Amino acid sequence: MITFPNAKINLGLDVVEKRPDGYHNLETVFYPIPLYDILEITKSEDETSFTMHNAEFEGNDNDNLVVKAYNILANDHEMPKVRMSLYKNIPTGAGMGGGSADAAFALKMLNNIAGLGLSDEKLEEYAARLGADCAFFIKNRPAYATGIGNILTPVECDLTGYYIVVVKPDIHISTKEAYAFVNPEHPENRLADIIVKPVSEWKGLMKNDFERSVFVKYPTVREIKEKLYASGAVYASMSGSGSAFFGIFEKECNIEEIRKIFPDTFCQQWKL
């Protein structure tokens, strides 16, 4: 069985308060985009195994979220031995949820392969235990997320017909770095109210609180957002805790010209 875990972007992200457990409550909007990894899982007569291609994974296989997805199910259910193979296209350390998507799609595939019959709601519970973004990818539709990103509400947001350009510089931003200069506060304009406005009105209203930290430590990264706007984006932002940026365009871009503006970076365009 083969499936194609997709990336997501955060259309906005507000860090609203610090929790007693040390985590932070967020308000954000997850939106799926057509950038895909490739995940194959088949039953095996030998031992359960995992391989990854087109990317290097730091640590051992048991730390990979796909393997963790298998193990979390195996703790509660009788699971067959499987071979799991993952081909990475979604950049790592980008704030685009690649690892979370791989884990969530693995849960869905394993649910089918093992005939567990778990509901989407139960799969979301498992996914949330793997990571804050994971639960979103179970239903994989635009969602307003609160809590640590794990409380999901469907949102009326449709970008069909727009074009998106994603630029990922060769910079890895840790979660600790991203939170370094964030002052949690409830914004004057709530994201839930902004997201229902026309895309042309998002600029100046919607923001990503993590940009402040990233721009302080990596001032040249600010230019990516500025250049996306200069290239005609109606809205541009960093996704998640970075370091990928995206621009939403009303018309198709000349992607080769855009790549000249952002040399030596991951730079791709899709129609939504």
DRENKOL-471923 format. One record per residue (C-alpha): chain; x, y negated, z negated; residue in one letter; residue number from 1. Coordinates in pm, 1 decimal. Each point is the difference from the previous one (the first is absolute). Layout:
<node chain="A" x="X" y="Y" z="Z" res="A" n="NUM"/>
...
//
This chain:
<node chain="A" x="0.0" y="0.0" z="0.0" res="M" n="1"/>
<node chain="A" x="134.1" y="-340.7" z="100.4" res="I" n="2"/>
<node chain="A" x="-120.6" y="-339.3" z="-118.2" res="T" n="3"/>
<node chain="A" x="117.2" y="-358.0" z="38.9" res="F" n="4"/>
<node chain="A" x="26.5" y="-204.1" z="-323.3" res="P" n="5"/>
<node chain="A" x="-36.4" y="-368.9" z="82.1" res="N" n="6"/>
<node chain="A" x="147.2" y="-311.7" z="-156.8" res="A" n="7"/>
<node chain="A" x="-190.0" y="-279.4" z="-171.8" res="K" n="8"/>
<node chain="A" x="47.0" y="-369.7" z="-51.4" res="I" n="9"/>
<node chain="A" x="-107.4" y="-218.0" z="-290.9" res="N" n="10"/>
<node chain="A" x="-201.3" y="-288.3" z="141.5" res="L" n="11"/>
<node chain="A" x="54.1" y="-185.8" z="-326.3" res="G" n="12"/>
<node chain="A" x="130.8" y="88.0" z="-344.5" res="L" n="13"/>
<node chain="A" x="-53.4" y="-175.6" z="-333.3" res="D" n="14"/>
<node chain="A" x="168.9" y="115.5" z="-320.2" res="V" n="15"/>
<node chain="A" x="-266.8" y="-98.5" z="-250.5" res="V" n="16"/>
<node chain="A" x="118.5" y="126.8" z="-339.3" res="E" n="17"/>
<node chain="A" x="250.8" y="217.1" z="-182.2" res="K" n="18"/>
<node chain="A" x="-142.1" y="309.2" z="-166.5" res="R" n="19"/>
<node chain="A" x="84.2" y="132.0" z="-348.2" res="P" n="20"/>
<node chain="A" x="158.6" y="307.4" z="164.2" res="D" n="21"/>
<node chain="A" x="252.7" y="-221.4" z="182.8" res="G" n="22"/>
<node chain="A" x="-166.6" y="27.4" z="339.0" res="Y" n="23"/>
<node chain="A" x="-176.4" y="-288.0" z="172.6" res="H" n="24"/>
<node chain="A" x="-357.5" y="-35.1" z="118.2" res="N" n="25"/>
<node chain="A" x="-25.4" y="-104.4" z="362.8" res="L" n="26"/>
<node chain="A" x="-260.9" y="-119.8" z="243.1" res="E" n="27"/>
<node chain="A" x="79.8" y="91.0" z="359.2" res="T" n="28"/>
<node chain="A" x="-155.7" y="109.3" z="327.6" res="V" n="29"/>
<node chain="A" x="137.6" y="312.5" z="167.3" res="F" n="30"/>
<node chain="A" x="-42.8" y="22.1" z="375.8" res="Y" n="31"/>
<node chain="A" x="106.7" y="304.9" z="207.3" res="P" n="32"/>
<node chain="A" x="212.3" y="-57.3" z="310.1" res="I" n="33"/>
<node chain="A" x="90.0" y="235.0" z="288.9" res="P" n="34"/>
<node chain="A" x="359.9" y="79.3" z="-92.7" res="L" n="35"/>
<node chain="A" x="30.3" y="370.7" z="-71.1" res="Y" n="36"/>
<node chain="A" x="221.9" y="261.9" z="-158.0" res="D" n="37"/>
<node chain="A" x="-44.6" y="362.0" z="111.4" res="I" n="38"/>
<node chain="A" x="-72.6" y="264.8" z="-262.5" res="L" n="39"/>
<node chain="A" x="-26.5" y="371.4" z="76.6" res="E" n="40"/>
<node chain="A" x="-102.5" y="257.3" z="-260.3" res="I" n="41"/>
<node chain="A" x="-37.8" y="370.1" z="79.1" res="T" n="42"/>
<node chain="A" x="-36.6" y="310.9" z="-212.4" res="K" n="43"/>
<node chain="A" x="321.7" y="189.7" z="-61.2" res="S" n="44"/>
<node chain="A" x="83.6" y="358.9" z="-83.1" res="E" n="45"/>
<node chain="A" x="319.1" y="-119.3" z="-167.1" res="D" n="46"/>
<node chain="A" x="50.7" y="-262.7" z="-270.0" res="E" n="47"/>
<node chain="A" x="-162.0" y="-342.3" z="10.8" res="T" n="48"/>
<node chain="A" x="238.7" y="-238.4" z="173.3" res="S" n="49"/>
<node chain="A" x="24.0" y="-366.2" z="99.9" res="F" n="50"/>
<node chain="A" x="209.1" y="-175.0" z="264.1" res="T" n="51"/>
<node chain="A" x="13.0" y="-364.7" z="102.6" res="M" n="52"/>
<node chain="A" x="120.9" y="-144.4" z="328.3" res="H" n="53"/>
<node chain="A" x="100.6" y="-343.9" z="130.2" res="N" n="54"/>
<node chain="A" x="69.0" y="-132.9" z="-349.9" res="A" n="55"/>
<node chain="A" x="214.6" y="78.1" z="-300.1" res="E" n="56"/>
<node chain="A" x="-159.4" y="68.8" z="-335.4" res="F" n="57"/>
<node chain="A" x="195.0" y="-83.9" z="-313.0" res="E" n="58"/>
<node chain="A" x="-41.3" y="266.9" z="-262.3" res="G" n="59"/>
<node chain="A" x="-112.0" y="361.1" z="29.1" res="N" n="60"/>
<node chain="A" x="-306.6" y="126.9" z="182.3" res="D" n="61"/>
<node chain="A" x="-202.3" y="28.5" z="-319.9" res="N" n="62"/>
<node chain="A" x="7.2" y="-379.8" z="-26.0" res="D" n="63"/>
<node chain="A" x="-164.3" y="-45.0" z="339.5" res="N" n="64"/>
<node chain="A" x="-366.6" y="-93.9" z="-23.5" res="L" n="65"/>
<node chain="A" x="-102.2" y="268.2" z="250.8" res="V" n="66"/>
<node chain="A" x="153.3" y="268.1" z="-222.3" res="V" n="67"/>
<node chain="A" x="-154.7" y="-164.0" z="-305.4" res="K" n="68"/>
<node chain="A" x="-338.5" y="14.7" z="174.6" res="A" n="69"/>
<node chain="A" x="39.1" y="376.2" z="41.7" res="Y" n="70"/>
<node chain="A" x="117.5" y="46.6" z="-358.1" res="N" n="71"/>
<node chain="A" x="-279.3" y="-206.5" z="-153.8" res="I" n="72"/>
<node chain="A" x="-257.0" y="220.0" z="172.5" res="L" n="73"/>
<node chain="A" x="191.0" y="317.7" z="-85.1" res="A" n="74"/>
<node chain="A" x="-18.4" y="-93.1" z="-369.3" res="N" n="75"/>
<node chain="A" x="-379.4" y="32.0" z="11.5" res="D" n="76"/>
<node chain="A" x="-70.2" y="235.3" z="291.8" res="H" n="77"/>
<node chain="A" x="134.9" y="313.4" z="160.6" res="E" n="78"/>
<node chain="A" x="191.7" y="-124.8" z="303.6" res="M" n="79"/>
<node chain="A" x="143.6" y="192.0" z="295.1" res="P" n="80"/>
<node chain="A" x="367.2" y="-30.4" z="88.7" res="K" n="81"/>
<node chain="A" x="46.4" y="-260.9" z="272.0" res="V" n="82"/>
<node chain="A" x="259.2" y="-160.7" z="225.0" res="R" n="83"/>
<node chain="A" x="-19.5" y="-379.8" z="-5.0" res="M" n="84"/>
<node chain="A" x="178.7" y="-211.8" z="260.2" res="S" n="85"/>
<node chain="A" x="-9.1" y="-379.8" z="3.6" res="L" n="86"/>
<node chain="A" x="121.0" y="-225.2" z="282.6" res="Y" n="87"/>
<node chain="A" x="35.8" y="-361.8" z="-112.2" res="K" n="88"/>
<node chain="A" x="-92.0" y="-295.0" z="220.0" res="N" n="89"/>
<node chain="A" x="-127.4" y="-235.0" z="-270.5" res="I" n="90"/>
<node chain="A" x="297.4" y="-193.4" z="-139.1" res="P" n="91"/>
<node chain="A" x="91.3" y="75.8" z="-360.3" res="T" n="92"/>
<node chain="A" x="24.9" y="-277.2" z="-257.9" res="G" n="93"/>
<node chain="A" x="-234.1" y="-209.3" z="211.1" res="A" n="94"/>
<node chain="A" x="-308.7" y="-42.0" z="-219.2" res="G" n="95"/>
<node chain="A" x="-205.9" y="181.3" z="264.3" res="M" n="96"/>
<node chain="A" x="-91.5" y="305.5" z="-204.3" res="G" n="97"/>
<node chain="A" x="176.9" y="260.2" z="210.8" res="G" n="98"/>
<node chain="A" x="80.2" y="235.7" z="-285.8" res="G" n="99"/>
<node chain="A" x="-343.8" y="-48.6" z="-152.8" res="S" n="100"/>
<node chain="A" x="-167.2" y="79.0" z="331.2" res="A" n="101"/>
<node chain="A" x="208.8" y="315.3" z="42.1" res="D" n="102"/>
<node chain="A" x="-104.9" y="117.7" z="-346.2" res="A" n="103"/>
<node chain="A" x="-370.3" y="-74.0" z="49.6" res="A" n="104"/>
<node chain="A" x="-11.5" y="166.7" z="340.4" res="F" n="105"/>
<node chain="A" x="184.4" y="299.1" z="-145.6" res="A" n="106"/>
<node chain="A" x="-268.0" y="29.2" z="-268.9" res="L" n="107"/>
<node chain="A" x="-272.3" y="-2.3" z="264.8" res="K" n="108"/>
<node chain="A" x="177.5" y="257.0" z="215.6" res="M" n="109"/>
<node chain="A" x="78.2" y="230.2" z="-290.6" res="L" n="110"/>
<node chain="A" x="-360.8" y="-25.3" z="-115.7" res="N" n="111"/>
<node chain="A" x="-106.2" y="136.0" z="339.9" res="N" n="112"/>
<node chain="A" x="275.9" y="260.5" z="36.3" res="I" n="113"/>
<node chain="A" x="-62.0" y="143.2" z="-348.5" res="A" n="114"/>
<node chain="A" x="-378.4" y="-26.7" z="33.1" res="G" n="115"/>
<node chain="A" x="-27.0" y="-184.9" z="-330.8" res="L" n="116"/>
<node chain="A" x="-311.6" y="-195.3" z="95.1" res="G" n="117"/>
<node chain="A" x="104.0" y="-307.7" z="-197.6" res="L" n="118"/>
<node chain="A" x="-207.2" y="-314.9" z="54.6" res="S" n="119"/>
<node chain="A" x="152.8" y="-329.7" z="110.3" res="D" n="120"/>
<node chain="A" x="-59.5" y="-132.3" z="-350.0" res="E" n="121"/>
<node chain="A" x="195.9" y="287.9" z="-154.5" res="K" n="122"/>
<node chain="A" x="277.7" y="-43.0" z="255.1" res="L" n="123"/>
<node chain="A" x="14.7" y="-369.7" z="-90.4" res="E" n="124"/>
<node chain="A" x="52.5" y="99.8" z="-363.3" res="E" n="125"/>
<node chain="A" x="293.4" y="220.1" z="96.2" res="Y" n="126"/>
<node chain="A" x="136.8" y="-268.8" z="231.4" res="A" n="127"/>
<node chain="A" x="-14.1" y="-267.8" z="-268.8" res="A" n="128"/>
<node chain="A" x="217.4" y="221.0" z="-221.4" res="R" n="129"/>
<node chain="A" x="264.8" y="3.9" z="274.8" res="L" n="130"/>
<node chain="A" x="17.1" y="-375.8" z="54.0" res="G" n="131"/>
<node chain="A" x="-201.6" y="-318.9" z="-14.4" res="A" n="132"/>
<node chain="A" x="-49.6" y="-29.1" z="377.9" res="D" n="133"/>
<node chain="A" x="-65.8" y="367.5" z="65.6" res="C" n="134"/>
<node chain="A" x="-372.4" y="4.7" z="-73.0" res="A" n="135"/>
<node chain="A" x="-68.9" y="-252.4" z="277.2" res="F" n="136"/>
<node chain="A" x="111.9" y="243.1" z="268.1" res="F" n="137"/>
<node chain="A" x="-254.4" y="268.8" z="-91.7" res="I" n="138"/>
<node chain="A" x="-287.3" y="-190.5" z="162.1" res="K" n="139"/>
<node chain="A" x="242.8" y="-220.8" z="193.3" res="N" n="140"/>
<node chain="A" x="-227.3" y="-295.6" z="66.4" res="R" n="141"/>
<node chain="A" x="31.4" y="-370.4" z="-88.9" res="P" n="142"/>
<node chain="A" x="-32.5" y="-37.7" z="-374.7" res="A" n="143"/>
<node chain="A" x="15.9" y="-261.4" z="-270.8" res="Y" n="144"/>
<node chain="A" x="225.6" y="144.7" z="-269.8" res="A" n="145"/>
<node chain="A" x="25.7" y="-94.6" z="-365.9" res="T" n="146"/>
<node chain="A" x="163.7" y="152.6" z="-306.0" res="G" n="147"/>
<node chain="A" x="350.8" y="108.3" z="102.8" res="I" n="148"/>
<node chain="A" x="-135.4" y="42.4" z="352.8" res="G" n="149"/>
<node chain="A" x="-193.2" y="315.7" z="-79.5" res="N" n="150"/>
<node chain="A" x="-355.0" y="-136.1" z="-47.1" res="I" n="151"/>
<node chain="A" x="-140.8" y="-24.6" z="349.9" res="L" n="152"/>
<node chain="A" x="-308.0" y="-175.2" z="136.8" res="T" n="153"/>
<node chain="A" x="-86.0" y="4.5" z="372.5" res="P" n="154"/>
<node chain="A" x="34.2" y="-346.1" z="151.4" res="V" n="155"/>
<node chain="A" x="-161.9" y="-151.6" z="308.1" res="E" n="156"/>
<node chain="A" x="314.0" y="-88.2" z="192.1" res="C" n="157"/>
<node chain="A" x="35.3" y="91.8" z="365.9" res="D" n="158"/>
<node chain="A" x="305.0" y="-106.8" z="199.9" res="L" n="159"/>
<node chain="A" x="-97.8" y="197.0" z="310.8" res="T" n="160"/>
<node chain="A" x="126.7" y="-176.2" z="310.1" res="G" n="161"/>
<node chain="A" x="279.8" y="-189.0" z="-177.0" res="Y" n="162"/>
<node chain="A" x="367.6" y="83.3" z="55.9" res="Y" n="163"/>
<node chain="A" x="245.4" y="56.0" z="-282.0" res="I" n="164"/>
<node chain="A" x="376.7" y="-37.9" z="11.3" res="V" n="165"/>
<node chain="A" x="202.4" y="157.6" z="-281.6" res="V" n="166"/>
<node chain="A" x="356.8" y="-108.3" z="-71.8" res="V" n="167"/>
<node chain="A" x="208.4" y="198.5" z="-248.4" res="K" n="168"/>
<node chain="A" x="347.0" y="-141.3" z="-77.7" res="P" n="169"/>
<node chain="A" x="278.4" y="226.7" z="-117.3" res="D" n="170"/>
<node chain="A" x="-64.8" y="-87.1" z="-364.3" res="I" n="171"/>
<node chain="A" x="-130.9" y="228.1" z="-274.4" res="H" n="172"/>
<node chain="A" x="-189.2" y="-176.3" z="-276.8" res="I" n="173"/>
<node chain="A" x="-56.3" y="188.2" z="-323.0" res="S" n="174"/>
<node chain="A" x="-318.6" y="-38.8" z="-200.9" res="T" n="175"/>
<node chain="A" x="205.0" y="-149.5" z="-283.2" res="K" n="176"/>
<node chain="A" x="136.4" y="-266.7" z="234.6" res="E" n="177"/>
<node chain="A" x="-346.7" y="-77.3" z="130.0" res="A" n="178"/>
<node chain="A" x="-136.4" y="-66.0" z="-349.0" res="Y" n="179"/>
<node chain="A" x="299.5" y="-209.1" z="-109.6" res="A" n="180"/>
<node chain="A" x="-153.1" y="-344.7" z="61.6" res="F" n="181"/>
<node chain="A" x="-369.0" y="86.7" z="-10.3" res="V" n="182"/>
<node chain="A" x="-211.5" y="-185.7" z="-254.2" res="N" n="183"/>
<node chain="A" x="-325.7" y="195.9" z="-29.7" res="P" n="184"/>
<node chain="A" x="-307.6" y="-221.2" z="19.9" res="E" n="185"/>
<node chain="A" x="-352.1" y="9.6" z="134.2" res="H" n="186"/>
<node chain="A" x="3.0" y="-203.1" z="323.4" res="P" n="187"/>
<node chain="A" x="-229.8" y="-293.7" z="58.9" res="E" n="188"/>
<node chain="A" x="-118.7" y="156.3" z="326.3" res="N" n="189"/>
<node chain="A" x="-81.2" y="368.0" z="-46.8" res="R" n="190"/>
<node chain="A" x="114.7" y="236.2" z="269.4" res="L" n="191"/>
<node chain="A" x="-343.2" y="165.5" z="11.9" res="A" n="192"/>
<node chain="A" x="-146.7" y="-334.7" z="110.1" res="D" n="193"/>
<node chain="A" x="277.3" y="-89.6" z="245.3" res="I" n="194"/>
<node chain="A" x="0.2" y="330.3" z="187.9" res="I" n="195"/>
<node chain="A" x="-356.7" y="-48.0" z="128.0" res="V" n="196"/>
<node chain="A" x="92.4" y="-332.0" z="161.1" res="K" n="197"/>
<node chain="A" x="114.2" y="-17.7" z="366.3" res="P" n="198"/>
<node chain="A" x="362.2" y="105.0" z="51.9" res="V" n="199"/>
<node chain="A" x="77.5" y="-350.5" z="126.5" res="S" n="200"/>
<node chain="A" x="-70.6" y="-132.0" z="-352.7" res="E" n="201"/>
<node chain="A" x="223.2" y="243.1" z="-189.9" res="W" n="202"/>
<node chain="A" x="319.2" y="-203.1" z="35.5" res="K" n="203"/>
<node chain="A" x="40.6" y="-221.7" z="-302.8" res="G" n="204"/>
<node chain="A" x="-261.3" y="190.0" z="-199.7" res="L" n="205"/>
<node chain="A" x="127.4" y="357.4" z="-12.0" res="M" n="206"/>
<node chain="A" x="344.6" y="85.0" z="-134.0" res="K" n="207"/>
<node chain="A" x="228.7" y="275.2" z="-121.3" res="N" n="208"/>
<node chain="A" x="136.6" y="-78.0" z="-346.6" res="D" n="209"/>
<node chain="A" x="308.8" y="215.3" z="61.7" res="F" n="210"/>
<node chain="A" x="125.3" y="-236.8" z="269.8" res="E" n="211"/>
<node chain="A" x="124.6" y="-240.9" z="-265.7" res="R" n="212"/>
<node chain="A" x="246.1" y="251.9" z="-141.8" res="S" n="213"/>
<node chain="A" x="112.0" y="122.9" z="340.2" res="V" n="214"/>
<node chain="A" x="57.8" y="-350.9" z="136.2" res="F" n="215"/>
<node chain="A" x="210.1" y="-91.5" z="-305.6" res="V" n="216"/>
<node chain="A" x="233.3" y="297.7" z="37.6" res="K" n="217"/>
<node chain="A" x="-9.4" y="23.2" z="380.8" res="Y" n="218"/>
<node chain="A" x="-60.2" y="-355.9" z="127.1" res="P" n="219"/>
<node chain="A" x="58.8" y="97.8" z="364.3" res="T" n="220"/>
<node chain="A" x="-298.9" y="235.0" z="-18.5" res="V" n="221"/>
<node chain="A" x="-228.9" y="-302.9" z="-30.5" res="R" n="222"/>
<node chain="A" x="88.0" y="-77.9" z="361.7" res="E" n="223"/>
<node chain="A" x="-175.0" y="317.8" z="117.3" res="I" n="224"/>
<node chain="A" x="-336.2" y="-130.5" z="-118.0" res="K" n="225"/>
<node chain="A" x="70.6" y="-346.3" z="140.5" res="E" n="226"/>
<node chain="A" x="101.8" y="142.0" z="338.4" res="K" n="227"/>
<node chain="A" x="-311.4" y="218.0" z="19.3" res="L" n="228"/>
<node chain="A" x="-212.4" y="-311.3" z="-45.1" res="Y" n="229"/>
<node chain="A" x="213.6" y="-188.1" z="253.6" res="A" n="230"/>
<node chain="A" x="-62.7" y="286.0" z="244.7" res="S" n="231"/>
<node chain="A" x="-375.5" y="-49.7" z="-25.7" res="G" n="232"/>
<node chain="A" x="-115.3" y="216.5" z="-290.6" res="A" n="233"/>
<node chain="A" x="-329.5" y="-111.8" z="-151.8" res="V" n="234"/>
<node chain="A" x="103.4" y="161.6" z="-326.9" res="Y" n="235"/>
<node chain="A" x="332.5" y="140.6" z="-120.6" res="A" n="236"/>
<node chain="A" x="110.2" y="152.6" z="-328.1" res="S" n="237"/>
<node chain="A" x="231.0" y="245.2" z="-168.1" res="M" n="238"/>
<node chain="A" x="-156.8" y="340.7" z="-61.0" res="S" n="239"/>
<node chain="A" x="-3.8" y="134.7" z="-353.4" res="G" n="240"/>
<node chain="A" x="330.6" y="-55.2" z="-175.6" res="S" n="241"/>
<node chain="A" x="179.7" y="-21.8" z="335.0" res="G" n="242"/>
<node chain="A" x="212.5" y="-18.4" z="191.8" res="S" n="243"/>
<node chain="A" x="-225.5" y="35.6" z="306.6" res="A" n="244"/>
<node chain="A" x="-185.1" y="-303.6" z="130.7" res="F" n="245"/>
<node chain="A" x="-293.9" y="-4.5" z="236.4" res="F" n="246"/>
<node chain="A" x="-162.1" y="-255.6" z="223.7" res="G" n="247"/>
<node chain="A" x="-357.6" y="20.8" z="126.8" res="I" n="248"/>
<node chain="A" x="-47.4" y="-137.7" z="350.8" res="F" n="249"/>
<node chain="A" x="-312.0" y="-69.8" z="203.0" res="E" n="250"/>
<node chain="A" x="174.6" y="98.8" z="324.3" res="K" n="251"/>
<node chain="A" x="259.3" y="257.0" z="97.6" res="E" n="252"/>
<node chain="A" x="357.9" y="-118.6" z="-44.6" res="C" n="253"/>
<node chain="A" x="292.6" y="51.7" z="231.4" res="N" n="254"/>
<node chain="A" x="163.1" y="241.7" z="-240.5" res="I" n="255"/>
<node chain="A" x="337.0" y="-15.0" z="174.7" res="E" n="256"/>
<node chain="A" x="10.8" y="-375.7" z="-56.4" res="E" n="257"/>
<node chain="A" x="-102.4" y="50.1" z="-361.3" res="I" n="258"/>
<node chain="A" x="280.8" y="253.5" z="-45.4" res="R" n="259"/>
<node chain="A" x="248.6" y="-260.1" z="123.5" res="K" n="260"/>
<node chain="A" x="-113.3" y="-221.1" z="-288.5" res="I" n="261"/>
<node chain="A" x="52.7" y="285.5" z="-247.0" res="F" n="262"/>
<node chain="A" x="311.8" y="185.5" z="120.2" res="P" n="263"/>
<node chain="A" x="124.2" y="305.6" z="-187.1" res="D" n="264"/>
<node chain="A" x="-333.3" y="56.5" z="-174.4" res="T" n="265"/>
<node chain="A" x="-289.4" y="243.0" z="26.3" res="F" n="266"/>
<node chain="A" x="-245.3" y="-200.4" z="212.6" res="C" n="267"/>
<node chain="A" x="-314.7" y="148.5" z="154.6" res="Q" n="268"/>
<node chain="A" x="-343.9" y="-108.8" z="116.7" res="Q" n="269"/>
<node chain="A" x="-338.0" y="176.4" z="-1.6" res="W" n="270"/>
<node chain="A" x="-355.1" y="-84.4" z="93.8" res="K" n="271"/>
<node chain="A" x="-233.9" y="50.9" z="-293.1" res="L" n="272"/>
//
